[in-house]
Amino acid sequence: MSSAILVLFAVIVVSAAAALLKTRGKPAEKPVKAMMFVAYFWLSAFIQLTLLALAYFIWQRFINHS
């Protein structure tokens, strides 16, 4: 399997776990919890993808320059 697919799968798993942990203790109704889960999931995924893109840019620009 391609390493990019594995990294995206890891981002999905980490985002789902973070969203689940973030919404688990909140006293809210079920539809509100579902919306909060989706919001936290996408926020976490966006942050992770941004950090991965930054790390890739730094790797290509400064470390792996040839």
URQUI-V33078 format. One record per residue. N is the residue number from 1. RES is the residue in one small letter. PHI is phi in degrees with one decimal (* if undefined). Layout:
((N:RES:PHI) (N:RES:PHI))
This chain:
((1:m:*) (2:s:-68.0) (3:s:-67.1) (4:a:-63.9) (5:i:-66.2) (6:l:-65.0) (7:v:-66.5) (8:l:-63.7) (9:f:-63.6) (10:a:-64.7) (11:v:-62.1) (12:i:-63.1) (13:v:-65.0) (14:v:-65.8) (15:s:-64.5) (16:a:-64.6) (17:a:-65.5) (18:a:-65.4) (19:a:-65.6) (20:l:-64.9) (21:l:-65.7) (22:k:-71.3) (23:t:-94.8) (24:r:-62.7) (25:g:-92.1) (26:k:-81.6) (27:p:-83.8) (28:a:-143.6) (29:e:-72.0) (30:k:-59.9) (31:p:-62.6) (32:v:-67.9) (33:k:-63.1) (34:a:-64.2) (35:m:-66.2) (36:m:-65.8) (37:f:-59.4) (38:v:-62.6) (39:a:-63.9) (40:y:-66.0) (41:f:-60.2) (42:w:-69.8) (43:l:-63.3) (44:s:-64.3) (45:a:-63.3) (46:f:-62.7) (47:i:-63.6) (48:q:-63.7) (49:l:-66.7) (50:t:-64.3) (51:l:-65.5) (52:l:-66.5) (53:a:-64.4) (54:l:-64.3) (55:a:-63.5) (56:y:-65.2) (57:f:-61.5) (58:i:-63.4) (59:w:-60.8) (60:q:-72.0) (61:r:-79.9) (62:f:-110.6) (63:i:-92.5) (64:n:-104.7) (65:h:-79.8) (66:s:-136.6))
